[in-house]
């Protein structure tokens, strides 16, 4: 038992030590179940704010200055209308802090004493819910009393011009926004009073304060040099801006706008943790009667514990992801690009491809573009979410992702960013000032995207085919809509063909073309399998010509924009105008003889089919099929006609669509086919009147095989039935004998109502039981 009590005593002492240590490390503990004061924020070590007495002294004895007239007008403009959202204030103040840190870092390159004892270059943010203040502190270059008066009391005198002049004199390429500019005044969007404490190496620590009215005050800080060096801005928040005291809100704003600032941004946060601690036990002072007769082995008792809720306050690094685009591409590993992409876009997959480059010339910028592994939902279906895929930064500060006219629609799947050090902006940073600069960047971005696609096609065909299967629609859309980049986009196209089951490029097709072949042959439709049996390709394939297969609905629009490639016209084999290139006088004479021989049949067919056909002629493309239905050279294919018919359901007054649908077709016949020979014989024998239904069925079935829809399905079915009856010897007037049982009579309304009342009473009696 002595051993047990000693063990419990040691446990209690350890518990007291742990509690003491926890208190020293800025934490408060309460027993589980007791209410934790989660809103109480322990101030960070070294954090100092003005006491009420010091604030009163500043107000009463601080040196008073008047704002310039322009400053008053500017602040009213900012508060009332300049910024689209209040939250921009944090981005602006962090950006200014980053600029101040850039300045001291640059100065330290030539002066080792510049950093002094404050060598940690960082930005810290503290929200005080009790005082309703938000404080942003940096360890940057700081400001003297004269700087505070000049920079915060006038416009365009933030010290940047003088600082850049000094850099240019040393021929350095550093670009800085300035310690303070117009962005500083955005603080008054959320604060009715702003206090600035600043310490520059060349002066004492001073305090600047204003309520956004006509004046401001400056006084030497009675606390001395609490900062060491740098600037601390305290915003006394308005009642409608208290949401910016929440850790989560501030963290989200930093992640959105300032995640890629060059310097670490720390947020003082509070969280509640639960830990298990020993329970203190009172010393047992009663006489131990059993102490004399200990003759058995004592059992060691486990120390008793309890759960304690502990409120912990600590610094949280909020911008852990560094801007990899500022590094040289050869310094960044593929793993880094993949991790950055997933963090930046919130995609769970690695990118399929990416390109990292710098733009030089009229506008200098850095950019990384990514191709996702999978297309987004509703890809190219009218959603405008894609306009937010490219994010614009200026000096690593996020400006906007609302760039609806920046990239063309066919690049809507592309994700990435642009960061420019010299892109001109207006005072709000919400609207770009010079669209000409964006046009230059747009041109470079599109060019680099095309380079990336081309490189992927050359270096990794398997990965490119994955890209094509997911985003081929977009490339085709580019050919249709983007005339400036049409030629480059056409080289990225992939099609199936009669050559093999693999995809082919237009370049590869051209290399395989036959001697003298003047056209690139293609066919459109719904099914690859149907292409190989189409009447249009029979002679082409039999003779060894290659035909491109296009079964994507967008291909109908694509081919309308493909006039030629490498000097070769693209020819739809389902339209008039197919040429082999080896036609000679003899073949022309042979064709003329056939035309003359079958003239009676052609005239007969044209008369019988005059509602749908305007030309009947001998075919040069058929080998196995008896006939084919073609569109004229400027008409639409069967597949396109189906699309137009579907659109016409919602566009009944569309004159152009109606015109295409009413166009008559070309009916080609195969002079070597026995059906055509038999038809000619019948017509020559004067038996054409008996062929009406057979000709109609032949035409409609041929139209189906040629990719067109049946004009009148019910009429077509009746004529097919008639032909079948004749074939089987069934009388055309003989009908099916079916016994039809009449339906029951209608129920009398009065009887129906009475029955419903009776059913209701029965249900009521059942409920009572």
Long-range contacts (C-beta under 8 A, 24 or more apart in sequence): 1-288, 1-290, 1-291, 1-294, 1-298, 3-298, 3-300, 4-298, 4-300, 4-301, 5-283, 5-284, 7-300, 7-301, 7-303, 8-281, 8-301, 8-303, 9-283, 11-278, 11-303, 12-278, 12-279, 12-280, 12-281, 14-278, 15-277, 15-278, 15-279, 15-280, 16-280, 18-277, 19-277, 22-310, 25-312, 26-312, 26-313, 26-314, 27-310, 27-311, 27-312, 27-313, 28-310, 28-311, 29-275, 29-277, 29-308, 29-309, 29-310, 29-311, 30-308, 30-309, 30-310, 31-306, 31-307, 31-308, 31-309, 32-274, 32-306, 32-307, 32-308, 32-309, 34-309, 36-272, 36-309, 36-311, 37-311, 38-270, 38-272, 38-311, 39-129, 39-270, 40-130, 40-270, 40-311, 41-126, 41-127, 41-128, 41-129, 41-130, 41-268, 41-270, 41-313, 42-270, 42-311, 42-313, 43-126, 43-128, 43-268, 44-124, 44-126, 44-268, 44-313, 44-315, 46-226, 47-126, 47-135, 47-268, 48-223, 48-226, 49-128, 49-131, 49-133, 49-135, 49-234, 50-195, 50-207, 50-223, 54-222, 54-223, 57-219, 57-222, 58-207, 58-209, 58-217, 58-219, 59-209, 59-217, 61-219, 62-207, 62-209, 62-217, 62-218, 62-219, 63-217, 63-218, 63-219, 64-215, 64-216, 64-217, 65-149, 65-153, 65-215, 65-216, 65-217, 65-218, 66-153, 66-214, 66-215, 67-153, 67-210, 67-214, 67-215, 67-216, 68-153, 68-154, 68-155, 70-154, 70-155, 71-153, 71-154, 71-155, 71-185, 72-214, 74-155, 74-182, 74-185, 75-185, 75-188, 75-212, 78-182, 78-185, 78-186, 78-188, 78-189, 79-188, 79-189, 79-212, 82-427, 82-428, 83-186, 83-189, 83-428, 83-430, 84-428, 84-430, 86-189, 86-190, 86-241, 87-244, 87-253, 88-186, 88-189, 88-257, 88-428, 88-429, 88-430, 89-186, 89-187, 89-189, 89-190, 89-235, 90-136, 90-244, 90-250, 90-253, 90-254, 90-257, 90-258, 91-253, 91-257, 91-258, 91-397, 91-398, 91-429, 92-183, 92-184, 92-186, 92-187, 92-429, 93-136, 93-183, 93-184, 93-186, 93-187, 93-233, 94-123, 94-136, 94-254, 94-257, 94-258, 94-261, 94-265, 94-397, 95-177, 95-183, 95-258, 95-261, 95-395, 95-397, 96-177, 96-178, 96-179, 96-180, 96-181, 96-183, 96-184, 97-123, 97-136, 97-137, 97-138, 97-140, 97-231, 97-263, 98-123, 98-138, 98-258, 98-261, 98-262, 98-263, 98-395, 98-396, 98-397, 99-140, 99-160, 99-176, 99-177, 99-178, 99-179, 100-138, 100-140, 100-141, 100-142, 100-179, 100-230, 100-231, 101-138, 101-139, 101-140, 101-141, 101-262, 101-263, 102-140, 102-174, 102-176, 102-262, 103-140, 103-141, 103-163, 103-176, 103-179, 104-139, 104-140, 104-141, 104-142, 104-229, 106-167, 106-172, 106-174, 107-141, 114-201, 115-229, 116-201, 116-228, 116-229, 117-228, 118-227, 118-228, 118-229, 118-230, 121-263, 122-263, 122-264, 122-265, 122-266, 123-261, 123-263, 123-264, 123-265, 123-266, 124-265, 124-266, 124-267, 124-268, 124-315, 125-250, 125-254, 125-265, 125-266, 125-267, 125-268, 126-268, 127-244, 127-245, 127-246, 127-247, 127-250, 127-268, 128-245, 129-245, 131-236, 132-236, 132-237, 132-242, 132-245, 133-234, 133-235, 133-236, 133-237, 134-190, 134-191, 134-234, 134-235, 134-237, 134-244, 134-245, 134-250, 135-232, 135-233, 135-234, 135-235, 136-232, 136-233, 136-235, 137-227, 137-230, 137-231, 137-232, 137-233, 138-230, 138-231, 138-232, 138-263, 139-227, 139-228, 139-229, 139-230, 140-179, 140-229, 140-230, 140-231, 141-179, 141-200, 141-201, 141-229, 141-230, 142-198, 142-199, 142-200, 142-201, 142-227, 142-229, 142-230, 142-231, 143-179, 143-198, 143-200, 143-206, 143-231, 144-198, 144-200, 144-202, 144-203, 144-206, 145-203, 145-204, 145-206, 145-218, 145-220, 146-203, 147-179, 147-198, 147-200, 148-196, 148-198, 148-206, 148-208, 148-218, 149-218, 151-179, 151-180, 152-180, 152-184, 152-196, 152-208, 152-210, 152-216, 153-216, 155-182, 156-181, 175-395, 175-421, 175-422, 177-395, 179-231, 182-427, 183-429, 187-233, 187-235, 188-212, 189-241, 190-235, 190-237, 190-238, 190-241, 190-244, 191-235, 191-236, 191-237, 191-238, 191-241, 192-236, 192-237, 192-238, 193-235, 193-236, 194-233, 194-234, 194-235, 194-236, 195-233, 195-234, 195-236, 196-231, 196-232, 196-233, 196-234, 197-221, 197-226, 197-227, 197-231, 197-232, 197-234, 198-227, 198-230, 198-231, 198-232, 199-225, 199-227, 199-228, 199-229, 199-230, 199-231, 200-229, 201-229, 251-316, 251-318, 254-318, 254-319, 255-318, 255-319, 256-398, 257-397, 257-398, 258-319, 258-397, 258-398, 259-318, 259-319, 259-321, 259-398, 260-319, 260-321, 260-322, 260-323, 260-393, 260-396, 260-398, 260-419, 261-319, 261-396, 261-397, 262-323, 262-396, 264-317, 264-319, 265-317, 265-318, 265-319, 266-315, 266-316, 266-317, 266-318, 267-315, 267-316, 267-318, 268-313, 268-314, 268-315, 268-316, 269-313, 269-314, 269-315, 269-316, 270-311, 270-312, 270-313, 271-311, 271-312, 271-314, 272-309, 272-310, 272-311, 272-312, 273-309, 273-310, 273-311, 273-312, 274-307, 274-308, 274-309, 274-310, 275-307, 275-308, 275-310, 276-305, 276-306, 276-307, 276-308, 277-305, 277-306, 277-308, 278-303, 278-304, 278-305, 279-303, 279-304, 279-305, 279-306, 323-396, 323-419, 324-368, 325-356, 325-366, 325-367, 325-368, 325-417, 325-419, 326-366, 326-396, 326-419, 329-356, 329-357, 332-356, 337-368, 340-368, 341-370, 341-415, 344-415, 344-417, 345-370, 345-372, 345-415, 347-372, 347-373, 349-373, 349-374, 351-415, 352-463, 352-466, 352-467, 352-470, 353-452, 353-453, 353-456, 353-463, 353-467, 354-452, 355-448, 355-449, 355-451, 355-452, 355-455, 357-448, 359-440, 359-441, 359-444, 361-440, 362-437, 362-440, 363-420, 363-422, 363-423, 363-437, 363-440, 363-441, 364-420, 364-421, 364-422, 365-418, 365-419, 365-420, 365-421, 365-423, 365-441, 366-418, 366-419, 366-420, 367-416, 367-417, 367-418, 367-419, 367-444, 367-445, 367-448, 368-416, 368-417, 369-414, 369-415, 369-416, 369-445, 369-448, 369-449, 369-452, 370-414, 370-415, 370-416, 371-413, 371-414, 371-415, 371-452, 371-456, 371-467, 371-471, 372-413, 372-415, 373-466, 373-470, 374-470, 375-413, 375-470, 375-471, 376-413, 379-412, 379-413, 379-473, 379-474, 380-409, 380-412, 380-473, 380-474, 380-477, 386-412, 386-413, 389-413, 389-414, 389-415, 389-416, 390-414, 390-415, 390-416, 390-417, 390-418, 390-445, 391-416, 391-417, 391-418, 392-417, 392-418, 392-420, 392-423, 392-432, 393-417, 393-418, 393-419, 393-420, 394-419, 394-420, 394-421, 394-423, 394-425, 394-429, 395-419, 395-421, 399-425, 399-429, 399-430, 400-430, 403-438, 406-438, 406-442, 406-445, 407-442, 407-445, 407-446, 408-446, 408-478, 408-481, 408-482, 409-477, 409-481, 410-474, 410-475, 410-477, 410-478, 410-481, 410-482, 410-489, 411-446, 411-449, 411-474, 411-478, 412-474, 413-470, 413-471, 413-474, 414-449, 418-445, 446-485, 450-485, 450-488, 450-489, 450-492, 453-492, 454-488, 454-491, 454-492, 457-492, 465-494, 465-503, 468-494, 468-503, 472-552, 473-552, 473-554, 476-552, 476-554, 476-555, 476-558, 477-554, 479-558, 479-561, 479-562, 480-554, 480-557, 480-558, 480-560, 480-561, 486-561, 490-562, 490-565, 495-522, 495-548, 495-549, 495-550, 496-528, 496-548, 496-549, 496-551, 497-546, 497-547, 497-548, 497-549, 498-531, 498-532, 498-537, 498-540, 498-541, 498-546, 498-547, 498-549, 499-546, 504-548, 506-565, 506-566, 507-566, 509-546, 509-548, 510-565, 510-566, 510-568, 512-546, 513-546, 513-568, 514-544, 514-545, 514-581, 516-581, 516-582, 517-545, 517-568, 517-580, 517-581, 518-568, 518-569, 518-579, 518-581, 519-568, 519-569, 519-570, 519-571, 519-578, 519-579, 519-581, 520-548, 520-565, 520-568, 520-569, 520-570, 520-571, 521-545, 521-546, 521-547, 521-548, 521-571, 521-573, 521-578, 522-547, 522-548, 522-549, 522-550, 522-559, 522-570, 522-571, 522-572, 522-573, 523-547, 523-548, 523-549, 523-550, 523-572, 523-573, 523-574, 524-550, 524-551, 524-555, 524-556, 524-559, 524-572, 524-574, 524-637, 524-639, 524-640, 524-707, 525-550, 525-551, 525-637, 525-638, 525-639, 525-707, 526-551, 526-639, 526-707, 527-551, 534-574, 534-705, 534-706, 534-707, 535-621, 535-622, 535-624, 535-625, 535-627, 535-628, 535-702, 535-705, 535-706, 536-573, 536-574, 536-621, 536-628, 536-630, 536-706, 537-573, 537-621, 538-621, 538-622, 538-623, 538-624, 538-625, 539-620, 539-621, 539-622, 539-623, 540-573, 540-578, 540-621, 542-623, 543-580, 545-580, 547-573, 553-639, 553-643, 556-636, 556-637, 556-639, 556-640, 556-643, 572-637, 573-621, 574-630, 574-631, 574-637, 574-638, 574-706, 574-707, 575-630, 575-631, 575-632, 575-633, 575-635, 575-637, 576-630, 576-631, 576-632, 576-633, 576-666, 577-633, 578-620, 578-621, 580-620, 591-618, 591-620, 594-618, 594-671, 597-671, 597-680, 598-669, 598-671, 598-676, 598-680, 600-680, 600-683, 600-684, 601-669, 601-676, 601-679, 601-680, 601-683, 602-669, 604-683, 604-688, 605-667, 605-669, 605-679, 605-695, 606-667, 608-691, 608-692, 608-695, 608-696, 609-667, 609-695, 609-696, 609-699, 612-664, 612-665, 612-699, 612-711, 613-664, 613-665, 613-666, 613-667, 613-699, 614-664, 614-665, 614-666, 615-664, 615-666, 615-667, 616-666, 616-667, 616-668, 616-669, 617-666, 617-667, 617-668, 617-669, 618-668, 618-669, 618-671, 619-668, 619-669, 619-670, 619-671, 621-668, 622-668, 622-669, 622-670, 622-673, 623-670, 623-672, 624-673, 625-670, 625-673, 625-702, 625-705, 626-669, 626-670, 626-673, 626-675, 626-676, 626-698, 626-702, 627-667, 627-668, 627-669, 627-670, 627-673, 627-676, 627-698, 627-699, 627-702, 628-667, 628-668, 628-702, 628-705, 628-706, 629-665, 629-666, 629-667, 629-668, 629-699, 629-702, 629-703, 629-706, 629-708, 630-665, 630-666, 630-667, 630-668, 630-706, 631-663, 631-665, 631-666, 632-663, 632-665, 632-666, 635-660, 635-663, 635-665, 636-660, 636-663, 637-707, 638-703, 638-706, 638-707, 638-708, 638-709, 639-707, 641-708, 641-709, 642-709, 645-709, 665-703, 665-708, 667-699, 667-702, 693-719, 693-722, 693-723, 694-723, 697-723
